[in-house]
């Protein structure tokens, strides 16, 4: 499967491909920009579902996004 098609599939349903947001951060197949795109899609997916776990899920996504952004800026 071409990389672009894979990203499109992941963006449609990130939780089908990853168990946790930091799995996206560790996936070496993608650039940081692509990781941020996937994490953004994950956030949208979580926000579409109501439930008690939404705050915890959003916090994990935010932590993963912050890690990617730190790597982009070189701040550790």
Backbone as JSON Lines, residues from 0, in Angstrom:
{"i":0,"aa":"X","n":[0.85,-1.17,0.0],"ca":[0.0,0.0,0.0],"c":[0.9,1.24,0.0]}
{"i":1,"aa":"X","n":[0.67,2.15,-0.92],"ca":[1.46,3.38,-0.95],"c":[1.29,4.17,0.35]}
{"i":2,"aa":"X","n":[2.33,4.88,0.72],"ca":[2.34,5.62,1.98],"c":[1.17,6.61,2.07]}
{"i":3,"aa":"X","n":[0.91,7.34,1.0],"ca":[-0.18,8.33,1.02],"c":[-1.52,7.65,1.32]}
{"i":4,"aa":"X","n":[-1.75,6.52,0.71],"ca":[-3.0,5.77,0.93],"c":[-3.06,5.28,2.37]}
{"i":5,"aa":"X","n":[-1.94,4.83,2.91],"ca":[-1.89,4.37,4.29],"c":[-2.26,5.5,5.24]}
{"i":6,"aa":"X","n":[-1.7,6.67,5.03],"ca":[-2.01,7.82,5.88],"c":[-3.49,8.16,5.78]}
{"i":7,"aa":"X","n":[-4.02,8.14,4.59],"ca":[-5.46,8.43,4.41],"c":[-6.3,7.44,5.2]}
{"i":8,"aa":"X","n":[-5.94,6.16,5.16],"ca":[-6.68,5.14,5.9],"c":[-6.56,5.37,7.4]}
{"i":9,"aa":"X","n":[-5.35,5.68,7.86],"ca":[-5.15,5.9,9.28],"c":[-5.92,7.12,9.75]}
{"i":10,"aa":"X","n":[-5.92,8.18,8.96],"ca":[-6.63,9.4,9.34],"c":[-8.14,9.14,9.44]}
{"i":11,"aa":"X","n":[-8.65,8.23,8.65],"ca":[-10.07,7.9,8.72],"c":[-10.43,7.22,10.04]}
{"i":12,"aa":"X","n":[-9.54,6.36,10.53],"ca":[-9.82,5.58,11.75],"c":[-8.51,5.28,12.49]}
{"i":13,"aa":"X","n":[-7.93,6.27,13.16],"ca":[-6.64,6.06,13.83],"c":[-6.64,4.93,14.86]}
{"i":14,"aa":"X","n":[-7.75,4.76,15.57],"ca":[-7.76,3.74,16.62],"c":[-7.79,2.31,16.07]}
{"i":15,"aa":"X","n":[-8.02,2.17,14.81],"ca":[-7.93,0.84,14.19],"c":[-6.48,0.46,13.92]}
{"i":16,"aa":"X","n":[-5.61,1.45,13.87],"ca":[-4.21,1.21,13.55],"c":[-3.29,1.31,14.76]}
{"i":17,"aa":"X","n":[-3.7,2.07,15.77],"ca":[-2.85,2.3,16.94],"c":[-3.64,2.06,18.21]}
{"i":18,"aa":"X","n":[-2.95,1.54,19.23],"ca":[-3.59,1.3,20.53],"c":[-3.53,2.54,21.4]}
{"i":19,"aa":"X","n":[-2.48,3.36,21.23],"ca":[-2.29,4.54,22.07],"c":[-1.68,5.66,21.24]}
{"i":20,"aa":"X","n":[-1.94,6.91,21.61],"ca":[-1.4,8.03,20.84],"c":[0.13,8.02,20.71]}
{"i":21,"aa":"X","n":[0.84,7.57,21.75],"ca":[2.3,7.54,21.65],"c":[2.79,6.51,20.65]}
{"i":22,"aa":"X","n":[1.94,5.57,20.27],"ca":[2.31,4.64,19.19],"c":[2.49,5.4,17.88]}
{"i":23,"aa":"X","n":[1.72,6.46,17.7],"ca":[1.88,7.31,16.51],"c":[3.23,8.0,16.56]}
{"i":24,"aa":"X","n":[3.59,8.51,17.73],"ca":[4.88,9.2,17.89],"c":[6.04,8.27,17.56]}
{"i":25,"aa":"X","n":[5.93,7.01,17.96],"ca":[7.02,6.04,17.76],"c":[7.05,5.43,16.35]}
{"i":26,"aa":"X","n":[6.02,5.63,15.57],"ca":[5.95,5.04,14.23],"c":[6.92,5.76,13.3]}
{"i":27,"aa":"X","n":[7.97,5.1,12.93],"ca":[9.05,5.71,12.13],"c":[8.73,5.85,10.65]}
{"i":28,"aa":"X","n":[7.59,5.36,10.25],"ca":[7.23,5.46,8.83],"c":[6.83,6.86,8.42]}
{"i":29,"aa":"X","n":[6.5,7.71,9.4],"ca":[5.91,9.01,9.09],"c":[6.75,10.17,9.59]}
{"i":30,"aa":"X","n":[6.59,11.29,8.91],"ca":[7.24,12.53,9.34],"c":[6.45,13.1,10.52]}
{"i":31,"aa":"X","n":[7.04,14.09,11.18],"ca":[6.34,14.72,12.29],"c":[5.05,15.39,11.82]}
{"i":32,"aa":"X","n":[5.07,15.98,10.65],"ca":[3.85,16.61,10.11],"c":[2.76,15.56,9.92]}
{"i":33,"aa":"X","n":[3.13,14.4,9.41],"ca":[2.15,13.33,9.22],"c":[1.65,12.81,10.57]}
{"i":34,"aa":"X","n":[2.54,12.72,11.54],"ca":[2.13,12.3,12.88],"c":[1.1,13.27,13.46]}
{"i":35,"aa":"X","n":[1.37,14.57,13.3],"ca":[0.42,15.57,13.81],"c":[-0.93,15.46,13.1]}
{"i":36,"aa":"X","n":[-0.9,15.15,11.83],"ca":[-2.15,14.96,11.08],"c":[-2.93,13.77,11.65]}
{"i":37,"aa":"X","n":[-2.24,12.69,11.93],"ca":[-2.88,11.5,12.48],"c":[-3.43,11.79,13.88]}
{"i":38,"aa":"X","n":[-2.64,12.48,14.71],"ca":[-3.1,12.8,16.06],"c":[-4.31,13.75,16.02]}
{"i":39,"aa":"X","n":[-4.32,14.67,15.08],"ca":[-5.47,15.55,14.92],"c":[-6.72,14.78,14.55]}
{"i":40,"aa":"X","n":[-6.55,13.79,13.68],"ca":[-7.69,12.95,13.3],"c":[-8.16,12.12,14.49]}
{"i":41,"aa":"X","n":[-7.22,11.66,15.29],"ca":[-7.56,10.89,16.48],"c":[-8.38,11.75,17.44]}
{"i":42,"aa":"X","n":[-7.96,12.99,17.62],"ca":[-8.69,13.89,18.5],"c":[-10.12,14.1,18.0]}
{"i":43,"aa":"X","n":[-10.27,14.31,16.71],"ca":[-11.62,14.48,16.14],"c":[-12.47,13.24,16.39]}
{"i":44,"aa":"X","n":[-11.86,12.07,16.22],"ca":[-12.59,10.82,16.45],"c":[-13.05,10.71,17.9]}
{"i":45,"aa":"X","n":[-12.18,11.05,18.83],"ca":[-12.52,10.98,20.25],"c":[-13.64,11.96,20.58]}
{"i":46,"aa":"X","n":[-13.56,13.16,20.04],"ca":[-14.57,14.18,20.34],"c":[-15.96,13.8,19.78]}
{"i":47,"aa":"X","n":[-15.99,12.94,18.77],"ca":[-17.26,12.5,18.2],"c":[-17.99,11.53,19.12]}
{"i":48,"aa":"X","n":[-17.26,10.92,20.05],"ca":[-17.84,9.93,20.95],"c":[-17.95,10.53,22.35]}
{"i":49,"aa":"X","n":[-19.07,10.35,22.94],"ca":[-19.27,10.8,24.32],"c":[-18.88,9.67,25.26]}
{"i":50,"aa":"X","n":[-18.5,10.04,26.46],"ca":[-18.19,9.02,27.46],"c":[-17.23,9.57,28.49]}
{"i":51,"aa":"X","n":[-17.02,8.78,29.52],"ca":[-16.17,9.2,30.63],"c":[-14.7,9.25,30.24]}
{"i":52,"aa":"X","n":[-14.28,8.46,29.32],"ca":[-12.86,8.37,28.98],"c":[-12.4,9.51,28.08]}
{"i":53,"aa":"X","n":[-13.29,10.36,27.64],"ca":[-12.92,11.37,26.66],"c":[-11.82,12.31,27.18]}
{"i":54,"aa":"X","n":[-11.89,12.75,28.43],"ca":[-10.88,13.66,28.97],"c":[-9.52,12.98,29.03]}
{"i":55,"aa":"X","n":[-9.48,11.74,29.47],"ca":[-8.22,11.0,29.54],"c":[-7.65,10.77,28.14]}
{"i":56,"aa":"X","n":[-8.51,10.42,27.2],"ca":[-8.07,10.2,25.82],"c":[-7.5,11.48,25.23]}
{"i":57,"aa":"X","n":[-8.18,12.58,25.45],"ca":[-7.7,13.86,24.92],"c":[-6.39,14.27,25.56]}
{"i":58,"aa":"X","n":[-6.21,13.98,26.83],"ca":[-4.95,14.29,27.52],"c":[-3.81,13.49,26.92]}
{"i":59,"aa":"X","n":[-4.02,12.22,26.63],"ca":[-2.97,11.38,26.03],"c":[-2.63,11.87,24.62]}
{"i":60,"aa":"X","n":[-3.64,12.26,23.87],"ca":[-3.41,12.8,22.53],"c":[-2.61,14.09,22.61]}
{"i":61,"aa":"X","n":[-2.96,14.95,23.56],"ca":[-2.26,16.23,23.73],"c":[-0.8,16.0,24.13]}
{"i":62,"aa":"X","n":[-0.54,15.03,24.99],"ca":[0.83,14.7,25.39],"c":[1.64,14.22,24.18]}
{"i":63,"aa":"X","n":[1.05,13.37,23.38],"ca":[1.73,12.87,22.19],"c":[2.0,14.0,21.2]}
{"i":64,"aa":"X","n":[1.02,14.87,21.01],"ca":[1.18,16.01,20.11],"c":[2.3,16.92,20.62]}
{"i":65,"aa":"X","n":[2.35,17.16,21.92],"ca":[3.39,18.01,22.5],"c":[4.78,17.4,22.28]}
{"i":66,"aa":"X","n":[4.88,16.09,22.38],"ca":[6.17,15.42,22.15],"c":[6.63,15.62,20.7]}
{"i":67,"aa":"X","n":[5.72,15.47,19.76],"ca":[6.07,15.68,18.35],"c":[6.5,17.13,18.13]}
{"i":68,"aa":"X","n":[5.77,18.06,18.7],"ca":[6.1,19.48,18.53],"c":[7.45,19.82,19.18]}
{"i":69,"aa":"X","n":[7.75,19.21,20.33],"ca":[9.07,19.42,20.95],"c":[10.17,18.93,20.04]}
{"i":70,"aa":"X","n":[9.96,17.79,19.42],"ca":[10.98,17.26,18.49],"c":[11.16,18.17,17.29]}
{"i":71,"aa":"X","n":[10.06,18.76,16.82],"ca":[10.15,19.65,15.67],"c":[10.97,20.9,15.99]}
{"i":72,"aa":"X","n":[10.81,21.41,17.2],"ca":[11.5,22.66,17.57],"c":[12.87,22.39,18.19]}
{"i":73,"aa":"X","n":[13.16,21.13,18.49],"ca":[14.44,20.79,19.08],"c":[14.51,21.06,20.57]}
{"i":74,"aa":"X","n":[13.36,21.35,21.2],"ca":[13.32,21.6,22.63],"c":[13.09,20.27,23.34]}
{"i":75,"aa":"X","n":[13.91,19.97,24.33],"ca":[13.77,18.68,25.04],"c":[13.42,18.88,26.47]}
